[in-house]
Amino acid sequence: MKLDNVYEEKVYAGVLGKIIGVYLGRPFEGWTYDRIMSELGPINYYVHDKLKVPLIVTDDDITGTFTFIRALNDYNYNYNVTSRQIGQTWLNNIIEKETILWWGGVGNSTEHTAYQNLINGIPAPESGSIKKNGKVIAEQIGAQIFIDGWAMVCPGDPEKAIDLAGRAAKVSHDGEAVFGAQIIAALESLAFIENDINKLLNVSKKLIPNSSTIYKLINDIQDWHAGNSDWKRAREKIQDKYGYDKFLGNCHMVPNHALIIMSLLYGEDNFQKSLMIVNTAGWDTDCNSGNVGCILGIKNGLQGIDSGPDWRSPVADRLYLPTANGGQSTTDAVTETYKLIKIAKLMNHQKFEAPKTGYRYHFEMPGSLQGFKVDLTSKNNQLTYIKNVEGHSKSGKRSLQITYDHLSNGVDSKVYVDTFIPKEIHELEGHARNVFFHYNLYTCSNIYSGQIIKAKIIADKNNKQNIFCNLYIRCYSKADKLISIESEKKLIKVNSINDFSWKLPGTNGDIISQIGLRISSSENSQGKIYLDYLGWEDEPKVSFFKPNHVVPFQRGQPSNKIKNSEMWRNNWVKATDHWDIHWKEAFHISNNNGRGMIITGTNDWKNYTVSSKITFHLMTSGGIAARVQGLRRYYSLEASKQNKIRLVKMFEEIDILEEKDFAIQLHKEYLFSLSVKDNFIRGLVDGILILEYNDDSNMFQTGGIGLVIENGTLSTNEILVN
């Protein structure tokens, strides 16, 4: 298939179908058919509100799908990426007992078991093999729930898709689980070019062994469908022949795969009906629903998703991918779509050009909102609406239309997008909070002081009045209340094109959580403007420290009455054993065994210097890191207990690029500075250049910052980036 606009839009529809399916099925994950029918009835639309849980949640099905595919980025977009390399991408992104996986215990959770094997030095595919873990552990459902991305970079090429999917699945699974994952990948790959469900199934099943249980169940369900159009009767037959009671383990591949095949056959090619069937049928609803949504999203496109109820507006493209690379965690369906498109094009040696020269919010996919929302708090104009429209763009084909009515003095219209943990998520309580944080949300803000915000706004030619616009950010400040910082207002004339450029000021240690656009007028106004794009440029100039409004811990004094600020710390990915709030230093971290890190920043950062006055209390090694892309991809300047200063490149394992003798004293402060500019890495201690290196082999080009500590403790009060 040509990697053209048709392909790109189908990828977006597949990504949307995946996340819609997961969000639909997540609130009643694990329920039986009987319980669903008794308490909820047929699942024709979202039921999260009925169960008093959030719609947009962190979830393993979503995070694993869009994280493990990063192996192709990590290994130079090489189609021949190996299971071992994909396993390294697991280790780079997964924070043990915190992110992506169900941490149910070795020998109980398949993914936890495989991860522990990887950590213990057992590479993939052995890490997921029946030989190592046994047939029961190896054949649970997880292989197919993470697999969709591999298919979406192989459109119309099912052989290539199942090859990649097999290598990815074997990191954690084997046997029937791999065959099931390969069927999903083949169906999705074929869905780019074939519209008939039975043809999809007939071609796909021939790509796995005909002696496998997965092959046989597909045949069975096709036969049942040919003789009876009642999906409920088919579900009963699946229960009788392939039900949970026929297979050992917590969540086996075979029963759930059968429900996916059933919903595709009995859903009459209808997105809503197919999702209704697979969700009402029960068992692992979010996983099954996500796979079905992705298959039909690709096959029928956006029109198929939009042909029923409004699935898209409540989601607004929003998703979270909490990993060790926290700068990629707060994201959206369009952003993840173009990452897949980039992989597909570079893997096929084609040029990739990001929409609108790479600005983050470009709205180039039909109907996309990219997480933008209207601020409808009481002081703002309630008659404000947003939608994606064709035209009104100088560098693309689409824009975000903002319609306002009864704009007047003191009553402004505001639209914004979250760049960090949303206020409504931070304030969740009770059961709703437990559901959302079932998988922890590790994320770093997308934007920082010193970066330049760029936006283009076009005023409609039919507007009757001129208006004013300005950009603004909101930051978590004292007691984690949001405060606003605004740019200067700009007069927006009727039928005008307006460019905005705003260098973000310092925030006194507060973390930016939103960026938005305010529309104001001194007279009653109505009209439309169009946001062509919004994005940011340049590296930050930012200092990370404990904000002055944080109430210090006082030993022996009650602290439970104080609503203290937490979000300045939550902007760091914690991948170390200890980072206690009770120490006077802002950053006082310890790791008991091996290397630990705390990480912040984003993959937008390229050339910069990170510096900090560090005190070592005990350590094998430790220091500061730059261009951090996870736990196993970064540069660092480290001191060691062997009285060495080292430039380190972590790429799967530690590579000491340069080192020199340097007598390190414990409990003494040292100013560490690590500079990265293009290929050059320079390490300074107390302002003196100690080490430098030109990395011309698989250089890390971008990434955030971190502190690294191995077998000990270090502390510092401030970390600067400029």
SELUM-166690 format. One line per 2 residues: their letters; for each residue z, y, x of C-alpha. Coordinates in Angstrom, 1 decimal. Example, Ala and Ser with C-alpha at 12.3 -4.5 7.8 and 13.67 -1.06 7.14 Angstrom:
<sites>
AS = 7.8,-4.5,12.3  7.1,-1.1,13.7
</sites>
This chain:
<sites>
MK = 0.0,0.0,0.0  -0.8,3.5,1.2
LD = 2.4,5.5,2.1  1.3,8.3,-0.1
NV = 2.9,10.4,-2.9  2.7,7.5,-5.3
YE = 4.7,5.4,-2.9  7.2,8.1,-2.3
EK = 7.9,8.7,-6.0  8.3,4.9,-6.5
VY = 10.9,4.9,-3.7  12.8,7.7,-5.4
AG = 12.6,5.8,-8.7  13.9,2.7,-7.0
VL = 16.8,4.6,-5.4  17.6,6.2,-8.8
GK = 17.4,2.8,-10.5  19.8,1.3,-8.0
II = 22.5,4.0,-8.3  22.2,4.3,-12.1
GV = 22.5,0.5,-12.4  25.6,0.5,-10.2
YL = 27.3,3.4,-12.0  26.5,1.7,-15.4
GR = 28.0,-1.6,-14.4  30.9,-0.6,-12.2
PF = 33.6,0.3,-14.9  33.7,-3.3,-16.2
EG = 32.8,-5.2,-13.0  34.0,-8.8,-13.2
WT = 34.3,-8.9,-17.0  33.0,-11.9,-19.0
YD = 30.4,-11.6,-21.7  33.0,-12.4,-24.3
RI = 35.3,-9.6,-23.2  32.5,-7.1,-23.0
MS = 31.3,-7.9,-26.5  34.8,-7.7,-27.8
EL = 35.9,-4.4,-26.2  32.7,-2.5,-25.5
GP = 29.8,-4.2,-27.4  26.3,-4.2,-26.0
IN = 26.0,-1.9,-22.9  23.3,0.5,-24.0
YY = 24.6,3.5,-22.0  27.3,4.7,-19.7
VH = 30.9,3.7,-20.8  32.9,5.2,-18.0
DK = 34.4,7.8,-20.4  35.6,5.2,-22.8
LK = 37.4,3.4,-19.9  38.7,6.7,-18.5
VP = 37.1,6.3,-15.1  34.7,8.5,-13.1
LI = 30.9,7.9,-13.4  30.1,8.8,-9.8
VT = 32.1,6.5,-7.5  32.1,5.1,-4.0
DD = 30.8,1.5,-4.1  29.9,-1.2,-1.7
DI = 26.5,-1.9,-3.4  25.4,1.7,-2.7
TG = 27.0,2.3,0.7  25.8,-1.0,2.2
TF = 22.3,-0.6,0.8  21.7,2.8,2.4
TF = 23.8,2.2,5.6  22.7,-1.1,7.0
IR = 19.0,-0.1,6.8  20.0,2.5,9.5
AL = 19.4,-0.3,12.0  15.8,0.6,11.9
ND = 16.6,4.2,12.9  19.0,2.9,15.6
YN = 16.5,0.6,17.2  13.4,2.9,17.3
YN = 11.9,2.0,13.9  10.9,-1.4,15.3
YN = 9.9,-4.0,12.6  11.1,-6.7,15.0
VT = 14.8,-5.5,14.7  17.0,-8.6,15.0
SR = 20.0,-9.8,13.1  22.1,-9.2,16.2
QI = 21.0,-5.5,16.2  21.6,-5.1,12.4
GQ = 25.1,-6.6,13.1  25.6,-3.8,15.7
TW = 24.8,-1.3,12.9  27.5,-2.9,10.9
LN = 30.0,-2.3,13.7  28.8,1.3,14.3
NI = 29.4,2.3,10.7  32.2,0.1,9.2
IE = 35.8,1.3,9.6  37.9,-1.9,9.4
KE = 39.8,-2.3,6.1  38.5,1.1,4.9
TI = 34.8,1.4,4.3  31.7,-0.4,2.7
LW = 33.1,-4.0,2.4  35.5,-5.8,0.1
WG = 38.4,-6.4,2.5  39.6,-9.5,0.7
GV = 40.5,-11.5,3.8  38.9,-13.8,6.3
GN = 37.9,-17.0,4.5  38.0,-15.3,1.2
ST = 35.6,-12.3,1.4  32.3,-13.3,2.9
EH = 31.6,-9.8,4.4  35.1,-9.5,5.8
TA = 34.7,-12.9,7.4  31.4,-11.9,9.0
YQ = 32.7,-8.6,10.1  35.7,-10.3,11.9
NL = 33.2,-12.6,13.6  31.2,-9.6,14.8
IN = 34.4,-7.9,16.1  35.4,-11.1,17.9
GI = 32.1,-11.1,19.8  30.2,-13.7,17.6
PA = 26.8,-12.1,17.1  24.6,-12.3,14.0
PE = 23.1,-14.5,12.7  25.9,-16.9,13.8
SG = 28.4,-14.4,12.3  27.2,-15.3,8.8
SI = 26.2,-18.8,9.2  27.2,-21.9,7.2
KK = 27.9,-23.6,10.5  30.5,-21.0,11.4
NG = 31.9,-20.1,8.0  31.1,-23.0,5.7
KV = 28.8,-23.3,2.8  31.1,-21.7,0.1
IA = 31.8,-18.6,2.1  28.2,-18.2,3.3
EQ = 26.6,-18.4,-0.2  28.5,-15.7,-2.1
IG = 26.7,-12.7,-3.7  26.8,-10.1,-1.0
AQ = 23.5,-10.8,0.6  21.5,-9.5,-2.3
IF = 23.6,-6.4,-3.2  22.8,-4.7,0.1
ID = 19.1,-5.7,0.4  17.0,-3.2,-1.6
GW = 16.3,-0.8,1.3  14.6,-3.4,3.3
AM = 12.1,-3.9,0.5  11.4,-0.3,-0.1
VC = 10.2,0.2,3.5  7.7,-2.7,3.0
PG = 5.8,-1.7,-0.1  3.3,-4.3,-1.3
DP = 4.1,-6.6,1.6  6.5,-9.3,0.3
EK = 6.2,-11.5,3.4  7.3,-8.6,5.6
AI = 10.0,-7.7,3.1  11.6,-11.2,3.0
DL = 11.4,-11.4,6.8  13.4,-8.2,7.3
AG = 15.7,-9.1,4.3  16.4,-12.5,5.8
RA = 17.4,-11.0,9.1  19.6,-8.5,7.4
AK = 21.2,-11.0,5.0  22.0,-13.4,7.8
VS = 24.5,-11.0,9.4  26.9,-12.1,6.7
HD = 25.3,-14.9,4.6  23.3,-18.1,4.8
GE = 21.7,-20.7,2.6  21.1,-19.9,-1.1
AV = 22.5,-16.4,-0.6  19.7,-15.6,1.8
FG = 17.1,-17.1,-0.5  18.5,-15.0,-3.4
AQ = 18.3,-11.8,-1.2  14.8,-12.6,-0.2
II = 13.7,-13.0,-3.8  15.1,-9.6,-4.6
AA = 13.3,-8.1,-1.6  10.0,-9.8,-2.5
LE = 10.2,-8.7,-6.1  10.9,-5.1,-5.1
SL = 8.1,-5.1,-2.5  5.6,-6.5,-4.9
AF = 6.8,-4.1,-7.7  5.0,-1.3,-5.8
IE = 1.6,-2.9,-6.5  2.1,-5.4,-9.4
ND = 3.2,-4.7,-12.9  3.5,-8.1,-14.5
IN = 7.0,-9.6,-14.2  5.9,-13.2,-14.3
KL = 3.4,-12.6,-11.5  6.2,-11.0,-9.5
LN = 8.4,-14.0,-10.0  5.6,-16.6,-9.4
VS = 4.6,-15.0,-6.1  8.1,-14.3,-4.9
KK = 9.5,-17.8,-5.5  6.8,-19.4,-3.4
LI = 8.2,-17.5,-0.4  11.4,-19.5,-0.4
PN = 11.9,-23.3,-0.2  11.0,-25.1,-3.5
SS = 14.0,-27.4,-3.0  16.5,-24.5,-3.2
TI = 18.7,-23.9,-6.2  17.4,-20.3,-6.4
YK = 13.8,-21.6,-6.8  14.8,-24.1,-9.4
LI = 16.8,-21.6,-11.5  13.8,-19.2,-11.6
ND = 11.7,-22.0,-12.9  14.3,-22.9,-15.5
IQ = 14.7,-19.4,-16.8  10.9,-18.9,-17.0
DW = 10.7,-22.1,-19.0  13.5,-21.1,-21.4
HA = 11.9,-17.7,-21.8  8.6,-19.3,-22.7
GN = 10.2,-21.3,-25.5  12.8,-18.8,-26.9
SD = 12.9,-15.0,-26.8  16.6,-14.8,-27.5
WK = 18.4,-13.6,-24.3  21.8,-14.6,-25.6
RA = 20.6,-18.2,-25.9  19.3,-18.0,-22.3
RE = 22.7,-16.7,-21.2  24.4,-19.7,-22.8
KI = 22.1,-22.0,-20.9  22.8,-20.2,-17.6
QD = 26.5,-20.5,-18.4  26.2,-24.2,-19.0
KY = 24.0,-25.0,-15.9  24.6,-22.2,-13.4
GY = 28.0,-20.7,-14.5  30.9,-19.7,-12.3
DK = 32.6,-23.1,-12.9  29.7,-24.8,-11.1
FL = 30.1,-23.0,-7.8  33.1,-22.5,-5.6
GN = 34.1,-19.1,-4.2  35.0,-15.7,-5.7
CH = 31.6,-14.4,-6.6  28.7,-16.8,-6.0
MV = 25.1,-15.8,-5.6  23.6,-18.3,-7.9
PN = 25.2,-17.4,-11.3  24.6,-13.7,-10.8
HA = 21.0,-14.1,-9.5  20.3,-16.1,-12.7
LI = 21.4,-13.1,-14.8  19.0,-10.8,-12.8
IM = 16.1,-13.1,-13.5  17.1,-13.4,-17.2
SL = 17.2,-9.7,-17.7  13.8,-9.1,-16.0
LY = 12.2,-11.7,-18.3  13.9,-10.9,-21.5
GE = 14.1,-7.1,-21.0  10.5,-6.6,-22.2
DN = 9.7,-4.4,-19.2  12.1,-1.8,-20.7
FQ = 14.6,-0.1,-18.3  17.3,0.4,-20.9
KS = 17.0,-3.1,-22.5  17.0,-4.9,-19.2
LM = 20.1,-3.0,-18.0  21.7,-3.7,-21.4
IV = 21.1,-7.4,-21.0  22.3,-7.8,-17.4
NT = 25.4,-5.7,-18.0  26.4,-7.2,-21.4
AG = 26.0,-10.7,-19.8  29.0,-9.9,-17.5
WD = 30.1,-11.3,-14.2  29.3,-9.0,-11.2
TD = 27.8,-6.3,-13.4  27.4,-3.4,-10.9
CN = 25.7,-5.6,-8.3  23.3,-7.3,-10.8
SG = 22.6,-4.0,-12.6  21.9,-2.2,-9.3
NV = 19.3,-4.8,-8.3  17.6,-4.8,-11.8
GC = 17.6,-1.0,-11.9  16.0,-0.8,-8.4
IL = 13.3,-3.4,-9.3  12.3,-1.7,-12.5
GI = 12.6,1.7,-11.0  10.0,0.8,-8.4
KN = 7.8,-1.0,-10.9  7.8,1.4,-13.8
GL = 8.5,4.6,-11.9  10.3,7.7,-13.1
QG = 8.5,7.4,-16.4  10.2,4.1,-17.0
ID = 13.6,5.4,-16.3  13.0,8.5,-18.5
SG = 11.6,6.5,-21.5  15.0,5.8,-22.9
PD = 18.3,7.8,-22.9  19.0,10.5,-20.4
WR = 20.2,8.4,-17.5  19.6,11.0,-14.9
SP = 21.4,14.2,-15.9  24.9,12.8,-15.7
VA = 24.2,11.4,-12.2  22.2,14.4,-10.9
DR = 21.2,12.3,-7.9  24.8,12.3,-6.5
LY = 26.1,9.5,-4.3  28.5,8.9,-1.5
LP = 28.1,6.7,1.6  31.5,6.6,3.3
TA = 31.1,5.3,6.8  32.2,6.2,10.3
NG = 29.3,8.7,10.4  31.0,11.0,7.9
GQ = 28.4,13.7,8.1  26.0,11.5,6.1
ST = 28.6,10.6,3.4  28.2,13.3,0.8
TD = 24.5,12.9,-0.1  22.0,12.5,-2.9
AV = 19.2,10.2,-4.0  16.4,12.5,-2.8
TE = 17.9,12.8,0.7  18.3,9.0,0.9
TY = 14.8,8.5,-0.5  13.2,10.5,2.3
KL = 15.2,8.6,4.9  13.6,5.4,3.6
IK = 10.1,7.1,3.6  10.6,8.3,7.2
IA = 11.5,4.7,8.2  8.5,3.3,6.5
KL = 6.1,5.8,8.0  7.5,5.6,11.6
MN = 7.7,1.8,11.4  3.9,1.9,10.6
HQ = 3.2,4.5,13.3  2.4,7.2,10.8
KF = 3.5,10.8,11.0  6.5,11.9,8.9
EA = 6.8,15.5,7.7  10.0,16.4,5.8
PK = 9.4,18.5,2.7  9.6,22.3,3.1
TG = 10.1,22.0,6.9  13.2,19.9,6.5
YR = 15.5,22.1,4.4  18.1,19.9,2.7
YH = 17.6,20.9,-0.9  13.9,21.1,-1.7
FE = 13.7,19.5,-5.2  10.3,18.0,-4.4
MP = 10.9,14.9,-6.5  10.2,15.3,-10.3
GS = 13.4,15.9,-12.2  15.6,15.9,-9.1
LQ = 18.7,18.1,-9.0  20.1,16.9,-5.7
GF = 23.6,17.3,-6.9  23.3,20.9,-8.1
KV = 25.6,21.9,-11.0  26.3,25.0,-13.1
DL = 29.7,26.4,-12.6  31.0,26.6,-16.2
TS = 34.6,27.7,-15.5  35.9,30.3,-17.9
KN = 34.9,33.5,-16.1  31.3,32.5,-15.6
NQ = 28.3,32.7,-17.9  28.2,29.6,-20.1
LT = 24.6,30.2,-21.0  23.3,29.0,-17.6
YI = 21.0,26.0,-17.3  19.2,24.3,-14.5
KN = 16.2,21.9,-14.4  13.5,20.8,-11.9
VE = 10.1,22.3,-12.6  6.6,22.3,-11.2
GH = 5.5,25.3,-9.2  7.3,28.4,-8.1
SK = 7.4,27.2,-4.5  5.6,28.7,-1.4
SG = 5.9,25.6,0.8  6.0,22.7,-1.7
KR = 5.2,21.8,-5.3  8.5,22.0,-7.2
SL = 11.6,24.1,-7.5  14.9,24.4,-9.3
QI = 14.6,26.6,-12.3  17.8,28.5,-13.2
TY = 17.8,30.0,-16.7  20.4,32.6,-17.7
DH = 21.1,34.4,-20.9  23.7,37.1,-21.8
LS = 24.2,37.9,-18.1  26.3,41.1,-18.1
NG = 28.8,43.2,-16.2  31.5,40.8,-14.9
VD = 30.0,37.7,-16.4  27.9,36.1,-13.7
SK = 25.9,32.9,-13.6  26.7,30.5,-10.7
VY = 25.1,27.3,-9.6  26.3,25.2,-6.6
VD = 26.3,21.9,-4.8  29.2,20.1,-3.3
TF = 29.1,19.8,0.5  32.4,17.9,0.8
IP = 34.9,16.1,-1.5  34.6,17.7,-4.9
KE = 37.6,19.4,-6.4  37.5,17.0,-9.5
IH = 37.6,14.0,-7.2  40.4,15.4,-5.1
EL = 42.5,16.0,-8.2  42.0,12.6,-9.8
EG = 45.2,10.8,-10.7  46.4,7.4,-11.9
HA = 43.9,4.7,-12.9  40.9,7.0,-12.4
RN = 41.9,7.8,-8.9  42.5,4.1,-8.1
VF = 39.0,3.2,-9.4  37.3,5.9,-7.4
FH = 39.2,5.2,-4.1  38.9,1.4,-4.5
YN = 36.5,2.1,-1.6  37.9,4.9,0.5
LY = 35.9,8.1,0.7  35.5,9.1,4.3
TC = 33.3,12.2,4.5  32.8,15.4,6.5
SN = 31.5,18.7,5.2  27.8,19.2,5.6
IY = 28.1,22.8,6.7  30.3,24.9,9.1
SG = 30.9,28.4,10.4  28.2,29.7,12.6
QI = 25.4,27.9,11.0  22.7,30.0,9.2
IK = 22.1,29.4,5.5  18.4,29.8,4.5
AK = 17.2,30.0,0.9  14.1,31.3,-0.9
II = 14.4,32.6,-4.5  11.5,33.5,-6.7
AD = 12.0,35.7,-9.8  10.0,34.9,-12.9
KN = 7.1,37.2,-13.8  8.3,37.5,-17.4
NK = 11.8,38.7,-16.6  12.7,42.0,-18.3
QN = 15.4,43.2,-15.9  16.0,43.2,-12.2
IF = 19.1,41.3,-11.2  21.3,40.7,-8.1
CN = 21.8,37.4,-6.2  24.0,36.4,-3.4
LY = 25.0,33.2,-1.7  28.6,32.0,-1.5
IR = 30.7,29.2,-0.1  34.0,27.8,-1.4
CY = 36.6,26.4,0.9  39.8,24.4,0.5
SK = 42.6,26.8,1.5  46.3,27.0,0.9
AD = 47.6,24.1,-1.2  44.0,22.9,-1.3
KL = 43.0,25.6,-3.7  39.4,26.7,-3.5
IS = 38.7,30.2,-2.3  35.3,32.0,-2.2
IE = 33.5,33.7,0.7  30.3,35.6,-0.4
SE = 27.3,37.1,1.3  26.0,40.5,0.5
KK = 24.2,41.0,-2.8  20.4,41.3,-2.8
LI = 18.4,43.1,-5.5  16.0,40.6,-7.1
KV = 13.1,42.4,-8.7  10.9,40.9,-11.4
NS = 8.2,38.6,-10.1  9.4,38.9,-6.5
IN = 9.9,36.5,-3.6  13.2,36.8,-1.8
DF = 14.3,35.2,1.5  18.0,34.8,2.2
SW = 19.5,34.3,5.6  23.3,34.2,6.0
KL = 25.3,33.3,9.1  28.4,31.6,7.9
PG = 31.6,33.4,8.9  34.8,31.9,10.2
TN = 37.0,30.3,7.6  40.4,30.3,9.4
GD = 40.3,26.5,9.6  39.5,25.9,6.0
II = 36.8,23.4,5.1  33.7,24.4,3.3
SQ = 33.4,22.3,0.1  30.6,24.1,-1.9
IG = 27.6,26.3,-1.3  26.2,28.2,-4.3
LR = 24.2,31.0,-5.7  25.6,33.8,-7.8
IS = 23.4,35.7,-10.2  24.8,39.1,-11.5
SS = 23.8,42.1,-13.4  25.4,45.4,-14.6
EN = 23.5,45.1,-17.9  22.8,42.4,-20.5
SQ = 20.1,40.3,-18.9  18.2,37.1,-19.6
GK = 15.5,35.4,-17.6  14.7,32.8,-15.0
IY = 14.7,32.5,-11.2  13.6,29.6,-9.1
LD = 15.4,28.2,-6.1  12.5,27.0,-3.8
YL = 14.8,25.6,-1.2  18.3,25.9,0.4
GW = 19.3,24.6,3.8  20.8,25.5,7.1
ED = 19.9,26.0,10.7  21.5,26.1,14.2
EP = 24.6,24.4,15.6  28.0,25.6,14.3
KV = 30.4,27.9,16.1  33.6,26.6,14.7
SF = 37.2,25.9,15.7  39.1,22.9,14.2
FK = 42.8,23.5,14.0  45.7,23.3,11.6
PN = 45.3,26.3,9.2  48.2,28.8,9.3
HV = 48.9,28.1,5.6  49.8,24.5,6.3
VP = 53.6,24.1,5.8  55.0,22.6,9.0
FQ = 57.0,19.4,8.8  60.7,20.0,9.4
RG = 62.8,16.9,10.2  65.7,16.5,7.8
QP = 64.3,18.9,5.2  62.8,17.8,1.8
SN = 59.1,17.9,1.8  58.2,16.4,-1.6
KI = 58.4,19.7,-3.4  55.7,21.3,-1.2
KN = 52.1,21.0,-2.2  50.7,21.0,1.3
SE = 47.1,21.2,2.4  45.3,17.9,3.2
MW = 41.6,18.7,3.1  41.5,20.1,6.6
RN = 42.5,16.6,7.8  40.3,14.8,5.3
NW = 37.3,16.4,6.9  37.8,14.0,9.8
VK = 36.9,10.3,9.7  40.0,8.5,10.8
AT = 39.1,5.3,12.7  42.3,5.1,14.7
DH = 45.7,3.5,14.0  47.8,6.6,13.8
WD = 47.3,10.3,13.0  50.6,11.4,11.6
IH = 51.2,14.7,9.9  54.7,15.1,11.3
WK = 53.8,16.0,14.8  53.6,19.7,15.7
EA = 50.1,19.3,17.2  47.2,19.4,14.8
FH = 45.7,16.3,16.3  48.1,13.7,17.6
IS = 46.4,10.3,17.5  47.2,6.9,18.7
NN = 45.5,3.5,18.9  47.4,0.4,19.5
NG = 44.8,-2.0,20.7  41.3,-1.0,21.9
RG = 39.5,2.2,21.2  40.1,4.4,18.2
MI = 38.5,7.7,17.2  38.6,10.6,14.8
IT = 35.2,12.1,14.0  33.7,15.1,12.3
GT = 30.5,17.0,12.1  27.0,16.0,11.2
ND = 23.7,14.6,12.5  22.3,18.2,12.3
WK = 24.1,19.1,15.4  22.1,18.9,18.6
NY = 22.8,21.2,21.6  26.4,22.4,21.9
TV = 29.6,22.3,23.8  32.8,20.7,22.5
SS = 36.1,21.6,24.2  39.8,21.0,23.8
KI = 43.0,21.2,25.7  44.1,17.6,25.7
TF = 47.5,16.0,26.6  47.6,12.3,27.3
HL = 50.9,10.6,26.5  49.8,7.1,27.4
MT = 46.3,5.6,27.6  43.8,3.2,29.2
SG = 41.2,5.9,28.6  40.6,8.8,26.3
GI = 38.9,12.2,25.8  36.4,14.1,23.7
AA = 33.0,12.9,22.3  29.7,14.6,21.4
RV = 26.6,13.5,19.5  28.7,11.0,17.6
QG = 26.7,8.8,15.3  29.4,6.3,14.5
LR = 31.9,4.1,16.4  29.4,2.7,18.8
RY = 26.9,5.5,19.3  28.2,8.6,21.2
YS = 28.7,10.4,24.5  32.2,11.1,25.8
LE = 34.1,12.7,28.6  37.1,10.5,29.3
AS = 40.0,10.2,31.7  41.2,6.7,32.6
KQ = 44.4,5.3,33.9  42.6,4.4,37.1
NK = 42.6,8.1,37.8  38.9,8.6,37.1
IR = 37.0,11.1,35.1  34.0,9.5,33.4
LV = 30.9,10.4,31.5  30.5,7.5,29.0
KM = 27.7,6.5,26.8  28.8,4.2,24.0
FE = 25.7,2.2,22.8  27.0,-1.1,21.4
EI = 29.3,-1.2,24.5  30.7,1.2,27.0
DI = 28.3,2.4,29.7  29.9,4.5,32.4
LE = 27.1,7.0,33.3  29.0,8.8,36.1
EK = 32.6,8.9,37.3  34.7,10.6,40.0
DF = 38.2,10.3,41.2  40.6,12.6,39.4
AI = 44.4,12.3,39.4  45.5,12.5,35.7
QL = 49.1,13.2,34.9  50.6,12.2,31.6
HK = 52.2,14.9,29.4  50.1,17.6,31.2
EY = 47.5,19.7,29.4  43.8,19.6,30.6
LF = 40.9,21.6,29.2  38.1,19.1,28.6
SL = 34.6,20.4,27.9  31.5,18.2,27.1
SV = 28.1,19.9,26.9  25.0,18.3,25.5
KD = 21.6,20.1,25.8  18.5,18.0,25.3
NF = 18.8,15.2,27.8  21.5,16.8,29.9
IR = 25.2,15.9,29.6  27.8,17.8,31.5
GL = 31.5,17.3,31.8  34.0,20.0,32.8
VD = 37.8,19.8,33.4  39.7,23.1,33.4
GI = 36.5,25.0,33.7  35.2,23.1,36.7
LI = 32.0,21.1,36.5  33.0,17.5,37.4
LE = 30.1,15.3,36.2  26.5,15.7,34.9
YN = 23.9,13.2,33.9  20.3,13.2,32.7
DD = 19.9,10.6,30.0  16.3,9.5,29.7
SN = 16.9,6.1,28.1  17.5,5.9,24.4
MF = 19.1,9.3,24.3  21.3,10.2,21.3
QT = 19.6,13.4,20.2  22.1,14.6,17.6
GG = 25.5,13.9,16.1  29.0,15.2,15.5
IG = 32.2,15.3,17.6  35.3,13.3,18.1
LV = 38.4,12.4,19.9  38.6,9.0,21.6
IE = 41.8,7.1,22.6  42.1,3.6,24.0
NG = 45.5,1.9,24.0  47.7,4.9,23.8
TL = 48.1,8.5,22.5  46.6,11.9,23.1
ST = 47.2,15.2,21.4  45.7,18.7,21.0
NE = 46.1,21.7,18.8  42.5,22.8,18.6
IL = 38.9,21.6,19.1  36.1,24.1,19.6
VN = 32.4,23.7,19.1  29.9,26.3,20.1
</sites>
